Amino acid sequence: MTTPSEDSEAPRGPAPKRRPQQRKQVLLRLDPQVYEALARWAGDELRSANAQIEFLLRRALAEAGRLPGDTGPLPRRGRPPKNGGPGATPPS
């Protein structure tokens, strides 16, 4: 049996790579008229209703001083670029 001090001195391999944090899924119930207004607004700004909700929530949190500093940026909209750019698929 090993003691805690022996375990802490044991050689360790490289630290495991952190996977990107998964986006949370939330069930949201809205009044149908509120959803329709939100969907129209999202369409006017070329966003999905989901992206519009996240945009508005982030803006409200920032205005209230409650948006955590380590919050990642909003995901890019649309298709990834064909060549180069982050998230692009390698040529096959």
C-alpha positions as CSV (number, residue, x, y, z in Angstrom):
1,M,0.0,0.0,0.0
2,T,1.4,3.4,-0.9
3,T,1.2,6.6,1.2
4,P,-0.1,9.8,-0.2
5,S,3.4,11.3,-0.3
6,E,4.6,8.4,-2.5
7,D,1.6,8.9,-4.9
8,S,2.4,12.6,-5.3
9,E,6.0,11.8,-6.3
10,A,5.1,9.2,-8.8
11,P,6.0,10.2,-12.4
12,R,3.1,11.5,-14.4
13,G,2.6,11.5,-18.1
14,P,1.6,14.6,-20.0
15,A,-1.5,16.3,-18.8
16,P,-4.6,15.1,-20.7
17,K,-5.8,17.5,-23.4
18,R,-8.9,19.4,-22.4
19,R,-11.8,18.9,-24.8
20,P,-13.6,22.0,-25.9
21,Q,-16.4,22.7,-23.5
22,Q,-19.7,21.4,-24.8
23,R,-22.5,23.8,-25.4
24,K,-25.4,23.4,-22.9
25,Q,-28.8,22.5,-24.3
26,V,-31.8,24.1,-22.6
27,L,-35.5,23.6,-23.1
28,L,-37.2,26.9,-23.2
29,R,-40.9,27.5,-23.2
30,L,-42.1,30.7,-24.8
31,D,-45.4,32.3,-25.5
32,P,-46.1,31.7,-29.2
33,Q,-46.3,35.4,-29.9
34,V,-43.1,36.1,-28.2
35,Y,-41.4,33.4,-30.2
36,E,-42.8,34.7,-33.5
37,A,-41.6,38.2,-32.7
38,L,-38.2,36.8,-31.7
39,A,-38.0,34.7,-34.9
40,R,-38.9,37.8,-37.0
41,W,-36.2,39.8,-35.3
42,A,-33.7,37.0,-35.7
43,G,-34.5,36.8,-39.5
44,D,-34.0,40.5,-39.8
45,E,-30.5,40.1,-38.4
46,L,-29.8,36.9,-40.4
47,R,-29.6,34.7,-37.2
48,S,-31.5,31.7,-36.1
49,A,-33.9,32.1,-33.2
50,N,-31.4,30.1,-31.0
51,A,-28.5,32.4,-32.0
52,Q,-30.7,35.5,-31.3
53,I,-31.6,34.2,-27.8
54,E,-28.0,33.6,-27.0
55,F,-27.0,37.1,-28.4
56,L,-29.7,38.8,-26.3
57,L,-28.8,36.9,-23.1
58,R,-25.1,37.7,-23.5
59,R,-25.9,41.4,-24.1
60,A,-28.2,41.5,-21.0
61,L,-25.5,39.7,-18.9
62,A,-22.8,42.1,-20.1
63,E,-25.0,45.2,-19.4
64,A,-25.8,43.9,-15.9
65,G,-22.1,43.2,-15.2
66,R,-22.7,39.5,-14.9
67,L,-21.1,38.0,-18.0
68,P,-18.1,35.9,-16.8
69,G,-14.8,37.2,-18.1
70,D,-13.7,33.8,-19.4
71,T,-16.9,33.4,-21.6
72,G,-16.0,32.3,-25.1
73,P,-17.0,34.3,-28.1
74,L,-20.3,33.6,-29.9
75,P,-19.8,30.8,-32.4
76,R,-19.3,32.0,-36.0
77,R,-22.4,32.0,-38.1
78,G,-22.7,30.2,-41.4
79,R,-20.5,27.6,-43.1
80,P,-16.9,27.3,-42.3
81,P,-14.5,28.7,-44.9
82,K,-13.5,26.3,-47.7
83,N,-9.8,27.0,-47.4
84,G,-7.7,28.1,-44.4
85,G,-9.7,29.5,-41.5
86,P,-10.5,27.9,-38.2
87,G,-12.9,25.0,-38.4
88,A,-12.2,24.4,-42.1
89,T,-12.1,20.8,-43.2
90,P,-8.8,19.6,-44.6
91,P,-8.7,18.9,-48.3
92,S,-9.2,15.3,-49.3
